[in-house]
């Protein structure tokens, strides 16, 4: 069985999202919605949150964890 391949480079899409903030805090809920709309990813919210958190921390971005837990 072949591994699942994302339709776009999700990590690059997260980088672009973070770079376009202009110093504003990032809403996790809005970031996940934006990534789903622009990339078509099927990854879970928790997986996307982990990727955004990791990249946001490295970039010193303030993140608002406003996503409802399931």
N, C-alpha and C positions, 0 to 999 in steps of 0.2 A: 504494500500500500504506500502510495506516495504521500509525503507530508503536505499539509495544507499550505498554500502559498497565498499571501495577502495580495490583493489587487494593486496596491501601491505600497511604497516604503513607509510604513507606519511610524517608524522612529524619526524619519525625516519630516513627516507631517507634524509630529509632536514638537520637534525643534522649531519648525516654522511658526507654529502656534505660539510657542513661548517667546520667540524673537519678535513677534508682532504685538506684544503686550504694552510696550512703551513704559514699563515700570509699574503698571497697574496690577493688582492682585488677580490671580486666576481662579475662576469658579470651576471646581471639579465637574459639577453637573453640566455646565455650559461647554467645558472642554470635551467631555465625552460625547455630548450631542454633536458638537462640531466635527469631531473626528469620524463619527459614524456617518455624518452627512457627506463629508468630503472624501472619505476613503472607502466607505462601504464595508468596513471591517466587521467581522462576526465574532471578534473576541469579546469575552465577558467584560462587564463593567469593572469588576475587581481587577482583571488583568490590565485593562486600560488605565485604571487608577494607579496601579503599581508602576507602570511605565512612565506616566505623567509625573508621578511623585519623584521617581528616581531622577528623571531628566530635569525637573523643576528644581530639585535640591542642588544639583550640580550647577545649575544656572542661577542660583540664589533668588528664585522667584517665590513670592508669597502666594501660597495656595489656600483657598477657602474650601475646606472639606464639607461641602453642602449636599453631597449625594446621599440619598436615603439608602441605608443598608437593607439588604434583603435577607 
